[in-house]
Amino acid sequence: MKLDNIVIDSLEYKNSLLYIFYKNYYGYEKYFNKVLILKDVKNFTYTIEELAYHTEMYGFLNELELEAFTRVFYRNKKLNKLYIFDANYSVTIIEFSKKMSWRNQKRWWDEIQI
């Protein structure tokens, strides 16, 4: 899955599954509508604060010794969380209910083009 530039449209949570509806841009004004389905989700947070007041994100930047986030996905294995940054500078923090096998990604997510 190659995601250079995404914009999250909406999120839906049902029975420990998180559905992330997003646009995957591959050119100027050219995109695919897709759905990312994450399994075993305990809770999630979506914010459009552009990291201005989000202390968890600043702590994570310091822990990784980064000045800025440059990728769409970051994962924190210790906290069992996934961080998603889209082109609108919004942040989605997802916490999983059990330890994930990060190497085998198909166990914890599916992707559908709509």
Contacts in CASP RR format, 6 or more apart in sequence:
PFRMAT RR
TARGET T0000
AUTHOR 0000-0000-0000
METHOD contacts of the structure
MODEL  1
MKLDNIVIDSLEYKNSLLYIFYKNYYGYEKYFNKVLILKDVKNFTYTIEE
LAYHTEMYGFLNELELEAFTRVFYRNKKLNKLYIFDANYSVTIIEFSKKM
SWRNQKRWWDEIQI
1 105 0 8 1.000
1 111 0 8 1.000
3 24 0 8 1.000
3 72 0 8 1.000
3 73 0 8 1.000
4 25 0 8 1.000
4 26 0 8 1.000
4 72 0 8 1.000
5 24 0 8 1.000
5 25 0 8 1.000
5 26 0 8 1.000
5 27 0 8 1.000
5 87 0 8 1.000
6 22 0 8 1.000
6 23 0 8 1.000
6 24 0 8 1.000
6 25 0 8 1.000
6 72 0 8 1.000
6 84 0 8 1.000
6 86 0 8 1.000
6 87 0 8 1.000
7 22 0 8 1.000
7 23 0 8 1.000
7 25 0 8 1.000
7 31 0 8 1.000
7 86 0 8 1.000
7 87 0 8 1.000
7 88 0 8 1.000
8 20 0 8 1.000
8 21 0 8 1.000
8 22 0 8 1.000
8 46 0 8 1.000
8 84 0 8 1.000
8 86 0 8 1.000
8 88 0 8 1.000
8 90 0 8 1.000
8 92 0 8 1.000
9 21 0 8 1.000
9 22 0 8 1.000
9 23 0 8 1.000
9 33 0 8 1.000
10 21 0 8 1.000
11 18 0 8 1.000
11 19 0 8 1.000
11 20 0 8 1.000
11 21 0 8 1.000
11 44 0 8 1.000
11 46 0 8 1.000
11 92 0 8 1.000
12 18 0 8 1.000
12 19 0 8 1.000
12 21 0 8 1.000
13 19 0 8 1.000
13 41 0 8 1.000
13 44 0 8 1.000
16 39 0 8 1.000
16 40 0 8 1.000
16 41 0 8 1.000
16 42 0 8 1.000
16 97 0 8 1.000
17 37 0 8 1.000
17 38 0 8 1.000
17 39 0 8 1.000
17 41 0 8 1.000
18 37 0 8 1.000
18 38 0 8 1.000
18 41 0 8 1.000
18 44 0 8 1.000
18 94 0 8 1.000
19 35 0 8 1.000
19 36 0 8 1.000
19 37 0 8 1.000
20 35 0 8 1.000
20 36 0 8 1.000
20 37 0 8 1.000
20 38 0 8 1.000
20 84 0 8 1.000
20 92 0 8 1.000
21 33 0 8 1.000
21 34 0 8 1.000
21 35 0 8 1.000
22 33 0 8 1.000
22 34 0 8 1.000
22 35 0 8 1.000
22 36 0 8 1.000
22 86 0 8 1.000
23 31 0 8 1.000
23 32 0 8 1.000
23 33 0 8 1.000
23 34 0 8 1.000
24 31 0 8 1.000
24 32 0 8 1.000
24 33 0 8 1.000
24 34 0 8 1.000
25 31 0 8 1.000
25 87 0 8 1.000
26 32 0 8 1.000
32 113 0 8 1.000
33 113 0 8 1.000
33 114 0 8 1.000
34 111 0 8 1.000
34 112 0 8 1.000
34 113 0 8 1.000
34 114 0 8 1.000
35 111 0 8 1.000
35 112 0 8 1.000
35 114 0 8 1.000
36 109 0 8 1.000
36 110 0 8 1.000
36 111 0 8 1.000
37 109 0 8 1.000
37 110 0 8 1.000
37 111 0 8 1.000
37 112 0 8 1.000
38 82 0 8 1.000
38 94 0 8 1.000
38 96 0 8 1.000
38 108 0 8 1.000
38 109 0 8 1.000
39 107 0 8 1.000
39 108 0 8 1.000
39 109 0 8 1.000
39 110 0 8 1.000
40 96 0 8 1.000
40 97 0 8 1.000
40 98 0 8 1.000
40 100 0 8 1.000
40 108 0 8 1.000
41 94 0 8 1.000
41 95 0 8 1.000
41 96 0 8 1.000
41 97 0 8 1.000
42 95 0 8 1.000
42 96 0 8 1.000
42 97 0 8 1.000
43 94 0 8 1.000
43 95 0 8 1.000
44 92 0 8 1.000
44 93 0 8 1.000
44 94 0 8 1.000
44 95 0 8 1.000
45 91 0 8 1.000
45 92 0 8 1.000
45 93 0 8 1.000
46 90 0 8 1.000
46 91 0 8 1.000
46 92 0 8 1.000
47 54 0 8 1.000
47 90 0 8 1.000
47 91 0 8 1.000
47 92 0 8 1.000
48 88 0 8 1.000
48 89 0 8 1.000
48 90 0 8 1.000
48 91 0 8 1.000
49 91 0 8 1.000
50 89 0 8 1.000
50 90 0 8 1.000
51 57 0 8 1.000
51 58 0 8 1.000
51 89 0 8 1.000
51 91 0 8 1.000
54 91 0 8 1.000
56 93 0 8 1.000
57 83 0 8 1.000
57 91 0 8 1.000
57 93 0 8 1.000
60 74 0 8 1.000
60 76 0 8 1.000
60 83 0 8 1.000
61 67 0 8 1.000
61 68 0 8 1.000
61 69 0 8 1.000
63 76 0 8 1.000
64 74 0 8 1.000
69 83 0 8 1.000
69 85 0 8 1.000
71 85 0 8 1.000
72 84 0 8 1.000
72 85 0 8 1.000
72 86 0 8 1.000
73 82 0 8 1.000
73 83 0 8 1.000
73 84 0 8 1.000
74 82 0 8 1.000
74 83 0 8 1.000
74 85 0 8 1.000
75 81 0 8 1.000
75 82 0 8 1.000
75 83 0 8 1.000
75 102 0 8 1.000
76 82 0 8 1.000
76 83 0 8 1.000
77 102 0 8 1.000
79 95 0 8 1.000
80 95 0 8 1.000
80 96 0 8 1.000
80 98 0 8 1.000
80 99 0 8 1.000
80 100 0 8 1.000
81 93 0 8 1.000
81 94 0 8 1.000
81 95 0 8 1.000
81 96 0 8 1.000
82 93 0 8 1.000
82 94 0 8 1.000
82 96 0 8 1.000
83 91 0 8 1.000
83 92 0 8 1.000
83 93 0 8 1.000
83 94 0 8 1.000
84 91 0 8 1.000
84 92 0 8 1.000
84 94 0 8 1.000
85 91 0 8 1.000
86 92 0 8 1.000
96 108 0 8 1.000
100 107 0 8 1.000
100 108 0 8 1.000
101 107 0 8 1.000
101 108 0 8 1.000
END
